Amino acid sequence: MSFTPAPGHHGPWVHPQRRTRARPRATTSPPPVFEISTRNRFSPLRETERDAVIVGDSIVRHVRATLAEGKVHTHCFPGARVLDVSVQIPAILKADESPRAVVLHAGVNDTTQRQTETLKRDFRILIETVRSTTPAATIIVSGPLPTLFRADGLHPSRVGAELLSDNISRTLRSI
């Protein structure tokens, strides 16, 4: 049994034409041409000059240093050792268009090795990398934190991060 009519049995298929009214088309003049300025008076954020850069391991994650004039940008690399930070320096400082100062805080993840001579050598490499990338920048090496301000025994507590931020800010303002 078929419910679809066959074309030969009940007549040919009929395709009805839609009836539409012819709409009169309005004849209008073309829209006026407006001059649009594509100049941006605001510089993109990545192009702004950074007066100071903080680079380090997870210890600098919550550091919010400030300057009276200029910007301070923090680059945090959790779990990074001194040589890992050294590898990141050329890309960071190239984007920063020669900052006035570079603050380095690394080495926490290297101390578990207990190899002081190796750590000293790695810091020399790090400092030479910064010096060769931005020769005019002042290099500041931030030392280990007192255990009093460590929340988990390694990372700074909220108070410790604020104190570290204040110390770095004070040092940056003095140069």
N, CA and C atoms as a LAMMPS dump frame, in Angstrom:
ITEM: TIMESTEP
0
ITEM: NUMBER OF ATOMS
525
ITEM: BOX BOUNDS ff ff ff
-5.0000000000000000e+02 5.0000000000000000e+02
-5.0000000000000000e+02 5.0000000000000000e+02
-5.0000000000000000e+02 5.0000000000000000e+02
ITEM: ATOMS id mol type element x y z
1 1 1 N 0.823 -1.168 0
2 1 2 C 0 0 0
3 1 3 C 0.874 1.241 0
4 2 1 N 0.539 2.171 -0.834
5 2 2 C 1.314 3.388 -0.95
6 2 3 C 0.406 4.584 -0.708
7 3 1 N 0.91 5.513 0.027
8 3 2 C 0.134 6.712 0.307
9 3 3 C 0.59 7.894 -0.544
10 4 1 N 1.63 7.689 -1.291
11 4 2 C 2.144 8.736 -2.155
12 4 3 C 1.581 8.519 -3.551
13 5 1 N 0.906 9.506 -4.113
14 5 2 C 0.338 9.294 -5.451
15 5 3 C 1.431 9.243 -6.509
16 6 1 N 1.296 8.344 -7.392
17 6 2 C 2.225 8.242 -8.511
18 6 3 C 1.825 9.259 -9.566
19 7 1 N 2.784 9.868 -10.277
20 7 2 C 2.446 10.912 -11.233
21 7 3 C 1.515 10.454 -12.357
22 8 1 N 1.599 9.235 -12.812
23 8 2 C 0.773 8.789 -13.925
24 8 3 C -0.635 8.41 -13.521
25 9 1 N -0.877 8.05 -12.285
26 9 2 C -2.179 7.557 -11.872
27 9 3 C -3.142 8.667 -11.494
28 10 1 N -2.705 9.68 -10.907
29 10 2 C -3.6 10.729 -10.435
30 10 3 C -3.326 12.066 -11.11
31 11 1 N -2.618 12.036 -12.126
32 11 2 C -2.304 13.268 -12.828
33 11 3 C -0.877 13.697 -12.547
34 12 1 N -0.377 14.618 -13.306
35 12 2 C 1.007 15.06 -13.127
36 12 3 C 1.171 15.877 -11.846
37 13 1 N 2.407 15.911 -11.388
38 13 2 C 2.715 16.737 -10.216
39 13 3 C 2.533 18.198 -10.574
40 14 1 N 1.964 18.917 -9.668
41 14 2 C 1.737 20.33 -9.915
42 14 3 C 2.567 21.118 -8.923
43 15 1 N 3.32 22.034 -9.432
44 15 2 C 4.129 22.908 -8.588
45 15 3 C 3.501 24.287 -8.627
46 16 1 N 2.786 24.652 -7.592
47 16 2 C 2.118 25.954 -7.63
48 16 3 C 3.137 27.084 -7.564
49 17 1 N 2.854 28.116 -8.29
50 17 2 C 3.688 29.307 -8.282
51 17 3 C 3.224 30.201 -7.149
52 18 1 N 4.155 30.765 -6.45
53 18 2 C 3.798 31.711 -5.395
54 18 3 C 3.415 33.026 -6.031
55 19 1 N 2.375 33.574 -5.511
56 19 2 C 1.946 34.858 -6.038
57 19 3 C 2.437 35.939 -5.086
58 20 1 N 3.206 36.811 -5.625
59 20 2 C 3.716 37.916 -4.821
60 20 3 C 3.415 39.215 -5.525
61 21 1 N 3.241 40.221 -4.733
62 21 2 C 3.028 41.543 -5.305
63 21 3 C 4.368 42.149 -5.677
64 22 1 N 4.341 42.817 -6.726
65 22 2 C 5.546 43.531 -7.121
66 22 3 C 5.641 44.78 -6.262
67 23 1 N 6.683 44.866 -5.528
68 23 2 C 6.878 46.025 -4.66
69 23 3 C 7.652 47.088 -5.412
70 24 1 N 7.188 48.288 -5.317
71 24 2 C 7.955 49.341 -5.996
72 24 3 C 9.268 49.584 -5.257
73 25 1 N 10.303 49.645 -5.997
74 25 2 C 11.618 49.881 -5.404
75 25 3 C 11.849 51.375 -5.294
76 26 1 N 12.298 51.749 -4.122
77 26 2 C 12.563 53.161 -3.892
78 26 3 C 13.908 53.519 -4.491
79 27 1 N 13.94 54.59 -5.152
80 27 2 C 15.2 55.066 -5.71
81 27 3 C 15.711 56.175 -4.804
82 28 1 N 16.785 55.867 -4.129
83 28 2 C 17.376 56.84 -3.22
84 28 3 C 18.81 57.081 -3.631
85 29 1 N 19.313 58.165 -3.166
86 29 2 C 20.704 58.475 -3.453
87 29 3 C 21.595 57.62 -2.554
88 30 1 N 22.814 57.369 -2.958
89 30 2 C 23.71 56.557 -2.125
90 30 3 C 23.969 57.256 -0.792
91 31 1 N 24.244 56.474 0.234
92 31 2 C 24.485 57.074 1.549
93 31 3 C 25.727 57.958 1.515
94 32 1 N 25.741 58.985 2.358
95 32 2 C 26.913 59.865 2.373
96 32 3 C 28.146 59.119 2.879
97 33 1 N 29.271 59.507 2.373
98 33 2 C 30.537 58.895 2.774
99 33 3 C 31.089 59.689 3.954
100 34 1 N 31.327 58.974 5.05
101 34 2 C 31.885 59.606 6.233
102 34 3 C 33.353 59.255 6.334
103 35 1 N 34.131 60.193 6.749
104 35 2 C 35.559 59.963 6.945
105 35 3 C 35.744 59.359 8.327
106 36 1 N 36.283 58.16 8.396
107 36 2 C 36.504 57.483 9.669
108 36 3 C 37.993 57.483 9.961
109 37 1 N 38.342 57.997 11.116
110 37 2 C 39.74 58.038 11.515
111 37 3 C 40.138 56.693 12.104
112 38 1 N 41.221 56.134 11.615
113 38 2 C 41.698 54.86 12.14
114 38 3 C 42.896 55.037 13.056
115 39 1 N 43.225 56.254 13.358
116 39 2 C 44.36 56.531 14.235
117 39 3 C 43.935 56.304 15.675
118 40 1 N 44.763 55.636 16.439
119 40 2 C 44.465 55.373 17.843
120 40 3 C 45.38 56.241 18.688
121 41 1 N 44.79 57.101 19.488
122 41 2 C 45.627 57.971 20.318
123 41 3 C 46.124 57.264 21.567
124 42 1 N 45.633 56.058 21.802
125 42 2 C 46.096 55.275 22.941
126 42 3 C 47.041 54.201 22.435
127 43 1 N 48.183 54.063 23.065
128 43 2 C 49.129 53.032 22.66
129 43 3 C 48.652 51.687 23.171
130 44 1 N 48.854 50.643 22.403
131 44 2 C 48.533 49.317 22.915
132 44 3 C 49.343 49.028 24.172
133 45 1 N 48.792 48.222 25.048
134 45 2 C 49.425 47.976 26.34
135 45 3 C 50.812 47.358 26.216
136 46 1 N 51.024 46.477 25.248
137 46 2 C 52.324 45.821 25.132
138 46 3 C 53.393 46.777 24.617
139 47 1 N 53.014 47.921 24.073
140 47 2 C 54.007 48.854 23.557
141 47 3 C 54.453 49.882 24.585
142 48 1 N 53.81 49.906 25.735
143 48 2 C 54.205 50.891 26.73
144 48 3 C 55.543 50.509 27.327
145 49 1 N 56.356 51.492 27.569
146 49 2 C 57.68 51.24 28.122
147 49 3 C 57.558 50.858 29.588
148 50 1 N 58.265 49.851 29.965
149 50 2 C 58.243 49.395 31.349
150 50 3 C 59.519 49.86 32.02
151 51 1 N 59.374 50.576 33.078
152 51 2 C 60.545 51.113 33.751
153 51 3 C 61.249 50.073 34.603
154 52 1 N 60.536 49.048 35.033
155 52 2 C 61.164 47.996 35.827
156 52 3 C 60.472 46.668 35.546
157 53 1 N 61.247 45.613 35.617
158 53 2 C 60.745 44.265 35.39
159 53 3 C 61.212 43.393 36.541
160 54 1 N 60.298 42.603 37.086
161 54 2 C 60.636 41.623 38.115
162 54 3 C 60.492 40.252 37.473
163 55 1 N 61.535 39.45 37.56
164 55 2 C 61.525 38.116 36.977
165 55 3 C 61.925 37.135 38.062
166 56 1 N 61.157 36.05 38.174
167 56 2 C 61.52 35.075 39.188
168 56 3 C 60.655 33.84 39.174
169 57 1 N 60.827 33.054 40.217
170 57 2 C 60.063 31.825 40.374
171 57 3 C 58.738 32.138 41.069
172 58 1 N 58.115 31.131 41.652
173 58 2 C 56.791 31.311 42.259
174 58 3 C 56.785 32.257 43.453
175 59 1 N 57.93 32.596 43.984
176 59 2 C 58.001 33.515 45.128
177 59 3 C 57.484 34.901 44.737
178 60 1 N 57.656 35.302 43.486
179 60 2 C 57.236 36.646 43.067
180 60 3 C 55.804 36.685 42.527
181 61 1 N 55.073 35.592 42.649
182 61 2 C 53.72 35.528 42.087
183 61 3 C 52.825 36.666 42.576
184 62 1 N 52.821 36.964 43.856
185 62 2 C 51.923 37.98 44.413
186 62 3 C 52.628 39.306 44.705
187 63 1 N 53.795 39.502 44.131
188 63 2 C 54.525 40.757 44.327
189 63 3 C 53.884 41.834 43.459
190 64 1 N 53.565 42.955 44.075
191 64 2 C 52.955 44.095 43.377
192 64 3 C 53.776 45.341 43.679
193 65 1 N 54.923 45.437 43.069
194 65 2 C 55.8 46.589 43.29
195 65 3 C 55.293 47.774 42.478
196 66 1 N 55.599 48.97 42.965
197 66 2 C 55.155 50.19 42.29
198 66 3 C 56.311 51.174 42.182
199 67 1 N 56.161 52.087 41.252
200 67 2 C 57.088 53.201 41.078
201 67 3 C 56.286 54.495 41.114
202 68 1 N 56.955 55.588 41.446
203 68 2 C 56.276 56.884 41.415
204 68 3 C 55.872 57.212 39.981
205 69 1 N 56.749 56.965 39.04
206 69 2 C 56.466 57.15 37.618
207 69 3 C 56.935 55.906 36.887
208 70 1 N 56.141 55.427 35.98
209 70 2 C 56.506 54.244 35.225
210 70 3 C 55.769 53.02 35.719
211 71 1 N 56.058 51.923 35.06
212 71 2 C 55.36 50.679 35.357
213 71 3 C 56.343 49.611 35.798
214 72 1 N 55.833 48.693 36.601
215 72 2 C 56.604 47.53 37.025
216 72 3 C 55.803 46.303 36.616
217 73 1 N 56.419 45.431 35.834
218 73 2 C 55.747 44.208 35.416
219 73 3 C 56.473 43.011 36.008
220 74 1 N 55.699 42.081 36.526
221 74 2 C 56.246 40.889 37.164
222 74 3 C 56.034 39.687 36.258
223 75 1 N 57.087 38.91 36.069
224 75 2 C 57.026 37.678 35.291
225 75 3 C 57.362 36.527 36.233
226 76 1 N 56.386 35.67 36.471
227 76 2 C 56.523 34.57 37.431
228 76 3 C 56.596 33.246 36.679
229 77 1 N 57.578 32.434 37.03
230 77 2 C 57.745 31.117 36.437
231 77 3 C 57.787 30.078 37.558
232 78 1 N 56.632 29.54 37.95
233 78 2 C 56.587 28.589 39.064
234 78 3 C 57.458 27.361 38.798
235 79 1 N 58.204 26.969 39.801
236 79 2 C 59.064 25.793 39.702
237 79 3 C 60.359 26.024 38.951
238 80 1 N 60.583 27.236 38.477
239 80 2 C 61.77 27.522 37.668
240 80 3 C 63.025 27.567 38.525
241 81 1 N 64.087 27.04 37.962
242 81 2 C 65.405 27.16 38.58
243 81 3 C 66.1 28.362 37.959
244 82 1 N 67.272 28.678 38.438
245 82 2 C 67.974 29.877 37.976
246 82 3 C 68.22 29.826 36.466
247 83 1 N 68.657 28.696 35.952
248 83 2 C 68.909 28.601 34.511
249 83 3 C 67.617 28.665 33.701
250 84 1 N 66.499 28.189 34.268
251 84 2 C 65.206 28.31 33.584
252 84 3 C 64.818 29.776 33.428
253 85 1 N 65.049 30.562 34.459
254 85 2 C 64.769 31.997 34.398
255 85 3 C 65.699 32.651 33.382
256 86 1 N 66.947 32.224 33.355
257 86 2 C 67.927 32.778 32.422
258 86 3 C 67.499 32.572 30.968
259 87 1 N 66.905 31.436 30.68
260 87 2 C 66.447 31.146 29.323
261 87 3 C 65.299 32.081 28.923
262 88 1 N 64.473 32.487 29.879
263 88 2 C 63.319 33.347 29.602
264 88 3 C 63.69 34.823 29.428
265 89 1 N 64.829 35.218 29.941
266 89 2 C 65.222 36.636 29.967
267 89 3 C 65.226 37.308 28.591
268 90 1 N 65.844 36.743 27.549
269 90 2 C 65.874 37.462 26.262
270 90 3 C 64.487 37.792 25.716
271 91 1 N 63.551 36.88 25.819
272 91 2 C 62.197 37.148 25.311
273 91 3 C 61.489 38.205 26.147
274 92 1 N 61.67 38.171 27.451
275 92 2 C 61.006 39.143 28.331
276 92 3 C 61.579 40.535 28.119
277 93 1 N 62.879 40.648 28.133
278 93 2 C 63.5 41.969 28.034
279 93 3 C 63.445 42.529 26.623
280 94 1 N 63.336 41.694 25.628
281 94 2 C 63.167 42.174 24.261
282 94 3 C 61.819 42.877 24.133
283 95 1 N 60.795 42.323 24.769
284 95 2 C 59.46 42.923 24.72
285 95 3 C 59.38 44.181 25.572
286 96 1 N 60.28 44.342 26.506
287 96 2 C 60.195 45.455 27.449
288 96 3 C 60.919 46.717 27.011
289 97 1 N 61.573 46.686 25.875
290 97 2 C 62.242 47.871 25.347
291 97 3 C 63.155 48.535 26.372
292 98 1 N 64.126 47.845 26.798
293 98 2 C 65.136 48.246 27.782
294 98 3 C 64.573 48.955 29.009
295 99 1 N 64.192 48.17 29.982
296 99 2 C 63.716 48.749 31.24
297 99 3 C 64.859 49.396 32.007
298 100 1 N 64.501 50.276 32.907
299 100 2 C 65.5 50.968 33.725
300 100 3 C 66.134 50.016 34.734
301 101 1 N 65.338 49.078 35.255
302 101 2 C 65.85 48.143 36.26
303 101 3 C 65.243 46.762 36.053
304 102 1 N 66.023 45.738 36.391
305 102 2 C 65.569 44.354 36.344
306 102 3 C 65.811 43.754 37.721
307 103 1 N 64.737 43.268 38.343
308 103 2 C 64.832 42.625 39.654
309 103 3 C 64.758 41.125 39.427
310 104 1 N 65.736 40.407 39.953
311 104 2 C 65.791 38.952 39.82
312 104 3 C 65.551 38.31 41.179
313 105 1 N 64.613 37.385 41.236
314 105 2 C 64.388 36.632 42.47
315 105 3 C 64.206 35.176 42.061
316 106 1 N 65.253 34.405 42.179
317 106 2 C 65.236 32.991 41.801
318 106 3 C 66.195 32.249 42.706
319 107 1 N 66.173 30.945 42.602
320 107 2 C 67.109 30.134 43.367
321 107 3 C 66.472 29.272 44.436
322 108 1 N 65.215 29.527 44.772
323 108 2 C 64.558 28.729 45.81
324 108 3 C 64.478 27.27 45.388
325 109 1 N 64.185 27.029 44.125
326 109 2 C 64.06 25.658 43.636
327 109 3 C 65.414 24.992 43.404
328 110 1 N 66.495 25.764 43.462
329 110 2 C 67.844 25.211 43.304
330 110 3 C 68.458 24.806 44.642
331 111 1 N 67.961 25.36 45.732
332 111 2 C 68.599 25.108 47.033
333 111 3 C 68.442 23.669 47.497
334 112 1 N 67.454 22.957 46.969
335 112 2 C 67.298 21.554 47.367
336 112 3 C 68.455 20.698 46.871
337 113 1 N 69.16 21.159 45.837
338 113 2 C 70.31 20.422 45.303
339 113 3 C 71.525 20.515 46.221
340 114 1 N 71.586 21.577 47.034
341 114 2 C 72.692 21.818 47.961
342 114 3 C 74.049 21.833 47.248
343 115 1 N 74.074 22.477 46.094
344 115 2 C 75.313 22.603 45.33
345 115 3 C 75.599 24.088 45.152
346 116 1 N 76.287 24.659 46.126
347 116 2 C 76.489 26.106 46.14
348 116 3 C 77.325 26.606 44.968
349 117 1 N 78.332 25.865 44.581
350 117 2 C 79.179 26.3 43.464
351 117 3 C 78.384 26.311 42.158
352 118 1 N 77.543 25.32 41.976
353 118 2 C 76.695 25.273 40.783
354 118 3 C 75.704 26.426 40.793
355 119 1 N 75.14 26.719 41.952
356 119 2 C 74.185 27.816 42.078
357 119 3 C 74.853 29.165 41.795
358 120 1 N 76.076 29.342 42.283
359 120 2 C 76.808 30.587 41.999
360 120 3 C 77.075 30.728 40.503
361 121 1 N 77.472 29.631 39.872
362 121 2 C 77.723 29.656 38.425
363 121 3 C 76.438 30.002 37.661
364 122 1 N 75.313 29.408 38.066
365 122 2 C 74.036 29.676 37.395
366 122 3 C 73.61 31.134 37.562
367 123 1 N 73.854 31.716 38.738
368 123 2 C 73.539 33.129 38.944
369 123 3 C 74.428 34.022 38.082
370 124 1 N 75.691 33.65 37.916
371 124 2 C 76.567 34.428 37.03
372 124 3 C 76.026 34.417 35.6
373 125 1 N 75.586 33.241 35.159
374 125 2 C 75.016 33.125 33.811
375 125 3 C 73.759 33.983 33.691
376 126 1 N 72.902 33.951 34.707
377 126 2 C 71.672 34.746 34.703
378 126 3 C 71.981 36.24 34.622
379 127 1 N 72.904 36.691 35.435
380 127 2 C 73.251 38.118 35.449
381 127 3 C 73.903 38.536 34.131
382 128 1 N 74.761 37.688 33.574
383 128 2 C 75.38 37.999 32.283
384 128 3 C 74.338 38.035 31.164
385 129 1 N 73.333 37.178 31.249
386 129 2 C 72.263 37.183 30.248
387 129 3 C 71.493 38.493 30.303
388 130 1 N 71.174 38.947 31.509
389 130 2 C 70.471 40.226 31.663
390 130 3 C 71.354 41.366 31.172
391 131 1 N 72.615 41.344 31.553
392 131 2 C 73.542 42.416 31.182
393 131 3 C 73.727 42.489 29.665
394 132 1 N 73.802 41.345 29.005
395 132 2 C 73.988 41.362 27.549
396 132 3 C 72.703 41.742 26.81
397 133 1 N 71.552 41.473 27.413
398 133 2 C 70.283 41.813 26.769
399 133 3 C 69.935 43.283 26.937
400 134 1 N 70.119 43.818 28.134
401 134 2 C 69.847 45.241 28.401
402 134 3 C 71.024 45.817 29.172
403 135 1 N 72.062 46.265 28.48
404 135 2 C 73.277 46.714 29.155
405 135 3 C 73.093 47.935 30.047
406 136 1 N 72.102 48.781 29.779
407 136 2 C 71.934 49.999 30.576
408 136 3 C 71.093 49.782 31.833
409 137 1 N 70.45 48.64 31.958
410 137 2 C 69.558 48.4 33.097
411 137 3 C 70.338 48.121 34.376
412 138 1 N 69.799 48.602 35.484
413 138 2 C 70.345 48.267 36.798
414 138 3 C 69.814 46.895 37.177
415 139 1 N 70.701 46.009 37.597
416 139 2 C 70.302 44.652 37.967
417 139 3 C 70.248 44.561 39.481
418 140 1 N 69.113 44.113 39.998
419 140 2 C 68.918 43.947 41.438
420 140 3 C 68.621 42.476 41.688
421 141 1 N 69.403 41.856 42.563
422 141 2 C 69.178 40.456 42.917
423 141 3 C 68.537 40.421 44.29
424 142 1 N 67.34 39.87 44.355
425 142 2 C 66.596 39.765 45.606
426 142 3 C 66.955 38.444 46.271
427 143 1 N 67.249 38.513 47.551
428 143 2 C 67.701 37.332 48.278
429 143 3 C 66.575 36.498 48.855
430 144 1 N 66.929 35.442 49.57
431 144 2 C 65.916 34.554 50.154
432 144 3 C 65.101 35.259 51.237
433 145 1 N 63.871 34.787 51.407
434 145 2 C 62.964 35.369 52.394
435 145 3 C 63.198 34.761 53.768
436 146 1 N 62.982 35.536 54.821
437 146 2 C 63.044 34.959 56.165
438 146 3 C 61.911 33.953 56.354
439 147 1 N 62.149 32.929 57.133
440 147 2 C 61.125 31.898 57.347
441 147 3 C 59.909 32.442 58.08
442 148 1 N 60.056 33.569 58.753
443 148 2 C 58.954 34.173 59.484
444 148 3 C 57.782 34.521 58.57
445 149 1 N 58.056 34.845 57.308
446 149 2 C 57.011 35.291 56.392
447 149 3 C 56.628 34.237 55.36
448 150 1 N 56.879 32.98 55.634
449 150 2 C 56.531 31.915 54.7
450 150 3 C 55.306 31.166 55.209
451 151 1 N 54.253 31.174 54.424
452 151 2 C 53.001 30.535 54.836
453 151 3 C 53.12 29.014 54.846
454 152 1 N 53.729 28.458 53.811
455 152 2 C 53.827 27.002 53.693
456 152 3 C 55.259 26.501 53.86
457 153 1 N 56.12 27.343 54.368
458 153 2 C 57.518 26.971 54.527
459 153 3 C 58.362 27.319 53.315
460 154 1 N 57.719 27.68 52.208
461 154 2 C 58.448 28.017 50.989
462 154 3 C 57.971 29.344 50.395
463 155 1 N 56.671 29.471 50.167
464 155 2 C 56.106 30.668 49.536
465 155 3 C 55.741 31.711 50.581
466 156 1 N 55.829 32.983 50.208
467 156 2 C 55.516 34.03 51.189
468 156 3 C 54.028 34.058 51.538
469 157 1 N 53.762 34.386 52.78
470 157 2 C 52.381 34.597 53.217
471 157 3 C 51.891 35.914 52.616
472 158 1 N 50.649 36.265 52.878
473 158 2 C 50.117 37.533 52.37
474 158 3 C 50.94 38.697 52.904
475 159 1 N 51.258 38.648 54.192
476 159 2 C 52.078 39.704 54.802
477 159 3 C 53.48 39.681 54.206
478 160 1 N 54.012 38.489 53.99
479 160 2 C 55.344 38.368 53.395
480 160 3 C 55.398 38.919 51.983
481 161 1 N 54.345 38.668 51.176
482 161 2 C 54.299 39.197 49.81
483 161 3 C 54.201 40.719 49.824
484 162 1 N 53.428 41.266 50.766
485 162 2 C 53.328 42.726 50.883
486 162 3 C 54.663 43.336 51.295
487 163 1 N 55.349 42.693 52.236
488 163 2 C 56.648 43.19 52.683
489 163 3 C 57.68 43.117 51.554
490 164 1 N 57.685 42.011 50.817
491 164 2 C 58.597 41.877 49.682
492 164 3 C 58.28 42.938 48.622
493 165 1 N 57.002 43.171 48.354
494 165 2 C 56.598 44.213 47.398
495 165 3 C 57.082 45.585 47.841
496 166 1 N 56.907 45.891 49.123
497 166 2 C 57.353 47.187 49.651
498 166 3 C 58.866 47.343 49.553
499 167 1 N 59.599 46.276 49.89
500 167 2 C 61.066 46.341 49.82
501 167 3 C 61.549 46.547 48.383
502 168 1 N 60.941 45.835 47.443
503 168 2 C 61.334 45.992 46.043
504 168 3 C 60.961 47.388 45.552
505 169 1 N 59.774 47.871 45.92
506 169 2 C 59.347 49.218 45.509
507 169 3 C 60.298 50.28 46.043
508 170 1 N 60.673 50.158 47.301
509 170 2 C 61.594 51.125 47.912
510 170 3 C 62.946 51.099 47.202
511 171 1 N 63.429 49.917 46.887
512 171 2 C 64.712 49.796 46.187
513 171 3 C 64.629 50.395 44.783
514 172 1 N 63.537 50.126 44.076
515 172 2 C 63.38 50.664 42.723
516 172 3 C 63.299 52.184 42.724
517 173 1 N 62.66 52.755 43.724
518 173 2 C 62.544 54.216 43.792
519 173 3 C 63.875 54.88 44.124
520 174 1 N 64.787 54.13 44.737
521 174 2 C 66.072 54.717 45.132
522 174 3 C 67.079 54.77 43.985
523 175 1 N 66.818 54.08 42.899
524 175 2 C 67.791 54.086 41.787
525 175 3 C 67.418 55.101 40.73
